[in-house]
Amino acid sequence: MQQFDSFAQMQRDAALRVMEMQKRARIAVENSDPPPVFIETPEEEDPDNIPGGTELTPSPPKNTILPGLELSEEDSERALVIMILLLLMREQADERLLFALLYILM
């Protein structure tokens, strides 16, 4: 029966702590600064509307793995695997992992 009493006491203590934390949160919200108001830009100043009627076309994605080299997507992926392989070799990684990467390169 004593366990039940101690459990009930713990529940009451937890409920009191919850009420105290809610009270603190209410006070903190009431005393805080209001959230910032964001200003919407008018349609005339829309950066997508370029005067003169010229449209900008997005450039194709560039090779970010090895800048300066013109690689196809497949070559770029192979270069990435090779760089990972070299990095793992330098870090003395597990040989099975290295062989798996070599298999991928075939």
N, CA and C atoms as a LAMMPS dump frame, in Angstrom:
ITEM: TIMESTEP
0
ITEM: NUMBER OF ATOMS
318
ITEM: BOX BOUNDS ff ff ff
-5.0000000000000000e+02 5.0000000000000000e+02
-5.0000000000000000e+02 5.0000000000000000e+02
-5.0000000000000000e+02 5.0000000000000000e+02
ITEM: ATOMS id mol type element x y z
1 1 1 N 0.809 -1.187 0
2 1 2 C 0 0 0
3 1 3 C 0.859 1.26 0
4 2 1 N 2.056 1.148 0.567
5 2 2 C 2.937 2.307 0.635
6 2 3 C 3.426 2.705 -0.756
7 3 1 N 3.615 1.707 -1.648
8 3 2 C 4.033 2.023 -3.006
9 3 3 C 2.964 2.852 -3.701
10 4 1 N 1.698 2.485 -3.465
11 4 2 C 0.607 3.226 -4.078
12 4 3 C 0.593 4.666 -3.589
13 5 1 N 0.828 4.859 -2.287
14 5 2 C 0.861 6.21 -1.731
15 5 3 C 2.009 7.014 -2.313
16 6 1 N 3.181 6.383 -2.433
17 6 2 C 4.325 7.123 -2.979
18 6 3 C 4.113 7.425 -4.466
19 7 1 N 3.466 6.5 -5.182
20 7 2 C 3.177 6.736 -6.589
21 7 3 C 2.185 7.888 -6.741
22 8 1 N 1.171 7.898 -5.895
23 8 2 C 0.181 8.976 -5.939
24 8 3 C 0.836 10.311 -5.597
25 9 1 N 1.769 10.291 -4.635
26 9 2 C 2.48 11.516 -4.265
27 9 3 C 3.333 12.015 -5.439
28 10 1 N 3.996 11.074 -6.136
29 10 2 C 4.807 11.464 -7.29
30 10 3 C 3.927 12.069 -8.378
31 11 1 N 2.73 11.522 -8.582
32 11 2 C 1.811 12.075 -9.579
33 11 3 C 1.384 13.492 -9.192
34 12 1 N 1.081 13.692 -7.915
35 12 2 C 0.695 15.035 -7.469
36 12 3 C 1.838 16.02 -7.653
37 13 1 N 3.059 15.594 -7.304
38 13 2 C 4.227 16.465 -7.477
39 13 3 C 4.433 16.809 -8.951
40 14 1 N 4.262 15.805 -9.828
41 14 2 C 4.425 16.044 -11.264
42 14 3 C 3.364 17.022 -11.76
43 15 1 N 2.138 16.877 -11.29
44 15 2 C 1.068 17.78 -11.713
45 15 3 C 1.366 19.201 -11.25
46 16 1 N 1.882 19.348 -10.03
47 16 2 C 2.237 20.679 -9.531
48 16 3 C 3.366 21.29 -10.353
49 17 1 N 4.352 20.47 -10.725
50 17 2 C 5.461 20.983 -11.553
51 17 3 C 4.965 21.414 -12.93
52 18 1 N 4.031 20.66 -13.487
53 18 2 C 3.48 21.014 -14.801
54 18 3 C 2.757 22.356 -14.712
55 19 1 N 1.942 22.526 -13.675
56 19 2 C 1.217 23.796 -13.523
57 19 3 C 2.185 24.967 -13.332
58 20 1 N 3.24 24.744 -12.559
59 20 2 C 4.232 25.8 -12.334
60 20 3 C 4.941 26.17 -13.643
61 21 1 N 5.292 25.174 -14.45
62 21 2 C 5.969 25.445 -15.717
63 21 3 C 5.026 26.16 -16.686
64 22 1 N 3.747 25.783 -16.696
65 22 2 C 2.79 26.471 -17.561
66 22 3 C 2.629 27.926 -17.144
67 23 1 N 2.617 28.167 -15.843
68 23 2 C 2.509 29.531 -15.332
69 23 3 C 3.73 30.346 -15.764
70 24 1 N 4.922 29.759 -15.652
71 24 2 C 6.142 30.456 -16.078
72 24 3 C 6.117 30.738 -17.578
73 25 1 N 5.625 29.783 -18.35
74 25 2 C 5.578 29.962 -19.8
75 25 3 C 4.618 31.097 -20.166
76 26 1 N 3.456 31.141 -19.501
77 26 2 C 2.501 32.215 -19.76
78 26 3 C 3.128 33.573 -19.47
79 27 1 N 3.826 33.678 -18.346
80 27 2 C 4.462 34.942 -17.97
81 27 3 C 5.531 35.32 -18.992
82 28 1 N 6.312 34.341 -19.432
83 28 2 C 7.366 34.62 -20.406
84 28 3 C 6.786 35.101 -21.726
85 29 1 N 5.662 34.51 -22.15
86 29 2 C 5.035 34.916 -23.414
87 29 3 C 4.45 36.318 -23.285
88 30 1 N 3.848 36.613 -22.162
89 30 2 C 3.253 37.93 -21.966
90 30 3 C 4.317 39.02 -21.918
91 31 1 N 5.49 38.724 -21.4
92 31 2 C 6.543 39.73 -21.262
93 31 3 C 7.48 39.786 -22.46
94 32 1 N 7.303 38.914 -23.451
95 32 2 C 8.22 38.899 -24.588
96 32 3 C 7.808 39.938 -25.618
97 33 1 N 8.746 40.274 -26.495
98 33 2 C 8.479 41.202 -27.58
99 33 3 C 7.568 40.536 -28.607
100 34 1 N 6.777 41.326 -29.317
101 34 2 C 5.923 40.729 -30.346
102 34 3 C 6.796 40.197 -31.488
103 35 1 N 6.297 39.218 -32.209
104 35 2 C 7.086 38.67 -33.306
105 35 3 C 7.263 39.707 -34.407
106 36 1 N 8.356 39.614 -35.18
107 36 2 C 8.588 40.605 -36.235
108 36 3 C 7.55 40.471 -37.354
109 37 1 N 7.243 41.597 -37.969
110 37 2 C 6.297 41.625 -39.072
111 37 3 C 7.106 41.703 -40.363
112 38 1 N 6.83 40.799 -41.274
113 38 2 C 7.556 40.775 -42.534
114 38 3 C 6.78 41.584 -43.569
115 39 1 N 7.512 42.368 -44.327
116 39 2 C 6.906 43.23 -45.337
117 39 3 C 6.905 42.489 -46.664
118 40 1 N 5.752 42.448 -47.304
119 40 2 C 5.659 41.807 -48.61
120 40 3 C 6.061 42.807 -49.685
121 41 1 N 6.808 42.322 -50.694
122 41 2 C 7.214 43.205 -51.784
123 41 3 C 6.072 43.326 -52.777
124 42 1 N 5.847 44.511 -53.304
125 42 2 C 4.797 44.671 -54.314
126 42 3 C 5.173 43.941 -55.6
127 43 1 N 4.176 43.702 -56.437
128 43 2 C 4.426 42.955 -57.661
129 43 3 C 5.351 43.687 -58.618
130 44 1 N 5.375 45.028 -58.584
131 44 2 C 6.242 45.775 -59.497
132 44 3 C 7.719 45.484 -59.224
133 45 1 N 8.052 45.216 -57.979
134 45 2 C 9.442 45 -57.613
135 45 3 C 9.821 43.529 -57.602
136 46 1 N 9.029 42.69 -58.214
137 46 2 C 9.306 41.262 -58.266
138 46 3 C 10.6 41.029 -59.034
139 47 1 N 11.598 40.358 -58.446
140 47 2 C 12.875 40.162 -59.142
141 47 3 C 12.758 39.303 -60.387
142 48 1 N 11.655 38.537 -60.518
143 48 2 C 11.491 37.725 -61.721
144 48 3 C 11.086 38.558 -62.926
145 49 1 N 10.497 39.728 -62.696
146 49 2 C 10.103 40.612 -63.793
147 49 3 C 11.281 41.494 -64.165
148 50 1 N 11.931 41.156 -65.244
149 50 2 C 13.106 41.906 -65.678
150 50 3 C 12.666 42.902 -66.74
151 51 1 N 12.967 44.204 -66.554
152 51 2 C 12.553 45.172 -67.558
153 51 3 C 13.269 44.915 -68.884
154 52 1 N 12.589 45.237 -69.952
155 52 2 C 13.183 45.055 -71.267
156 52 3 C 12.707 43.794 -71.938
157 53 1 N 11.967 42.965 -71.241
158 53 2 C 11.41 41.771 -71.834
159 53 3 C 12.392 40.633 -72.027
160 54 1 N 13.591 40.733 -71.51
161 54 2 C 14.557 39.637 -71.665
162 54 3 C 14.355 38.64 -70.55
163 55 1 N 14.464 37.388 -70.886
164 55 2 C 14.328 36.333 -69.892
165 55 3 C 15.685 35.69 -69.656
166 56 1 N 15.959 35.392 -68.409
167 56 2 C 17.176 34.666 -68.083
168 56 3 C 16.869 33.188 -68.087
169 57 1 N 17.669 32.424 -68.777
170 57 2 C 17.496 30.98 -68.765
171 57 3 C 18.486 30.397 -67.772
172 58 1 N 18.05 29.45 -66.969
173 58 2 C 18.978 28.861 -65.994
174 58 3 C 20.082 28.097 -66.716
175 59 1 N 21.281 28.248 -66.222
176 59 2 C 22.399 27.532 -66.826
177 59 3 C 22.346 26.075 -66.394
178 60 1 N 22.847 25.192 -67.228
179 60 2 C 22.838 23.78 -66.849
180 60 3 C 23.739 23.554 -65.648
181 61 1 N 23.44 22.534 -64.854
182 61 2 C 24.275 22.279 -63.682
183 61 3 C 25.706 21.989 -64.096
184 62 1 N 26.614 22.575 -63.377
185 62 2 C 28.023 22.4 -63.7
186 62 3 C 28.629 21.297 -62.859
187 63 1 N 29.759 20.826 -63.282
188 63 2 C 30.492 19.796 -62.571
189 63 3 C 31.053 20.408 -61.305
190 64 1 N 30.536 20.018 -60.178
191 64 2 C 31.014 20.579 -58.915
192 64 3 C 32.035 19.678 -58.246
193 65 1 N 32.208 18.49 -58.772
194 65 2 C 33.162 17.57 -58.158
195 65 3 C 34.583 17.963 -58.536
196 66 1 N 34.816 18.122 -59.822
197 66 2 C 36.13 18.521 -60.318
198 66 3 C 35.946 19.751 -61.197
199 67 1 N 35.908 20.949 -60.615
200 67 2 C 35.696 22.134 -61.422
201 67 3 C 36.829 22.315 -62.43
202 68 1 N 36.491 22.81 -63.584
203 68 2 C 37.485 23.021 -64.618
204 68 3 C 37.524 21.89 -65.617
205 69 1 N 36.997 20.737 -65.264
206 69 2 C 36.951 19.604 -66.181
207 69 3 C 35.536 19.446 -66.699
208 70 1 N 35.414 19.267 -67.984
209 70 2 C 34.107 19.02 -68.58
210 70 3 C 33.87 17.521 -68.579
211 71 1 N 33.052 17.059 -67.65
212 71 2 C 32.773 15.637 -67.516
213 71 3 C 31.292 15.387 -67.727
214 72 1 N 30.995 14.262 -68.351
215 72 2 C 29.596 13.868 -68.452
216 72 3 C 29.131 13.422 -67.065
217 73 1 N 27.835 13.202 -66.933
218 73 2 C 27.312 12.796 -65.624
219 73 3 C 27.909 11.469 -65.186
220 74 1 N 28.054 10.532 -66.116
221 74 2 C 28.635 9.228 -65.778
222 74 3 C 30.095 9.374 -65.362
223 75 1 N 30.853 10.197 -66.102
224 75 2 C 32.254 10.413 -65.743
225 75 3 C 32.376 11.105 -64.395
226 76 1 N 31.463 12.015 -64.12
227 76 2 C 31.485 12.722 -62.851
228 76 3 C 31.241 11.755 -61.694
229 77 1 N 30.31 10.823 -61.888
230 77 2 C 30.046 9.832 -60.848
231 77 3 C 31.25 8.93 -60.64
232 78 1 N 31.9 8.548 -61.724
233 78 2 C 33.099 7.703 -61.612
234 78 3 C 34.21 8.46 -60.879
235 79 1 N 34.35 9.746 -61.178
236 79 2 C 35.377 10.548 -60.505
237 79 3 C 35.102 10.631 -59.011
238 80 1 N 33.839 10.753 -58.648
239 80 2 C 33.47 10.802 -57.228
240 80 3 C 33.826 9.491 -56.531
241 81 1 N 33.52 8.359 -57.17
242 81 2 C 33.842 7.058 -56.572
243 81 3 C 35.359 6.907 -56.446
244 82 1 N 36.102 7.362 -57.442
245 82 2 C 37.567 7.27 -57.381
246 82 3 C 38.101 8.116 -56.234
247 83 1 N 37.553 9.324 -56.063
248 83 2 C 38.03 10.169 -54.963
249 83 3 C 37.713 9.538 -53.607
250 84 1 N 36.535 8.946 -53.482
251 84 2 C 36.186 8.263 -52.234
252 84 3 C 37.13 7.09 -52.003
253 85 1 N 37.41 6.369 -53.071
254 85 2 C 38.316 5.228 -52.975
255 85 3 C 39.703 5.676 -52.51
256 86 1 N 40.22 6.743 -53.091
257 86 2 C 41.545 7.241 -52.696
258 86 3 C 41.549 7.723 -51.243
259 87 1 N 40.493 8.385 -50.843
260 87 2 C 40.399 8.857 -49.462
261 87 3 C 40.374 7.686 -48.489
262 88 1 N 39.583 6.669 -48.814
263 88 2 C 39.495 5.503 -47.932
264 88 3 C 40.813 4.721 -47.911
265 89 1 N 41.511 4.682 -49.039
266 89 2 C 42.821 4.009 -49.061
267 89 3 C 43.795 4.739 -48.14
268 90 1 N 43.762 6.071 -48.182
269 90 2 C 44.655 6.867 -47.334
270 90 3 C 44.335 6.668 -45.852
271 91 1 N 43.053 6.447 -45.55
272 91 2 C 42.63 6.228 -44.172
273 91 3 C 42.74 4.762 -43.755
274 92 1 N 43.27 3.926 -44.637
275 92 2 C 43.472 2.5 -44.399
276 92 3 C 42.157 1.813 -44.017
277 93 1 N 41.159 1.999 -44.886
278 93 2 C 39.845 1.409 -44.662
279 93 3 C 39.886 -0.096 -44.921
280 94 1 N 38.792 -0.755 -44.589
281 94 2 C 38.668 -2.193 -44.773
282 94 3 C 38.849 -2.544 -46.252
283 95 1 N 39.606 -3.596 -46.524
284 95 2 C 39.897 -3.985 -47.904
285 95 3 C 38.637 -4.396 -48.647
286 96 1 N 37.681 -4.997 -47.942
287 96 2 C 36.439 -5.406 -48.604
288 96 3 C 35.687 -4.2 -49.151
289 97 1 N 35.709 -3.102 -48.402
290 97 2 C 35.061 -1.879 -48.865
291 97 3 C 35.769 -1.342 -50.099
292 98 1 N 37.086 -1.359 -50.083
293 98 2 C 37.847 -0.873 -51.237
294 98 3 C 37.567 -1.713 -52.464
295 99 1 N 37.512 -3.034 -52.295
296 99 2 C 37.223 -3.912 -53.42
297 99 3 C 35.796 -3.693 -53.929
298 100 1 N 34.87 -3.406 -53.019
299 100 2 C 33.502 -3.139 -53.431
300 100 3 C 33.44 -1.877 -54.303
301 101 1 N 34.19 -0.855 -53.922
302 101 2 C 34.231 0.361 -54.736
303 101 3 C 34.891 0.11 -56.088
304 102 1 N 35.927 -0.714 -56.092
305 102 2 C 36.553 -1.058 -57.358
306 102 3 C 35.585 -1.812 -58.246
307 103 1 N 34.767 -2.683 -57.66
308 103 2 C 33.768 -3.412 -58.432
309 103 3 C 32.75 -2.457 -59.044
310 104 1 N 32.38 -1.429 -58.293
311 104 2 C 31.433 -0.448 -58.803
312 104 3 C 32.024 0.283 -60.015
313 105 1 N 33.317 0.5 -59.989
314 105 2 C 33.963 1.221 -61.092
315 105 3 C 34.03 0.406 -62.379
316 106 1 N 33.877 -0.914 -62.294
317 106 2 C 33.975 -1.746 -63.507
318 106 3 C 32.832 -1.501 -64.444
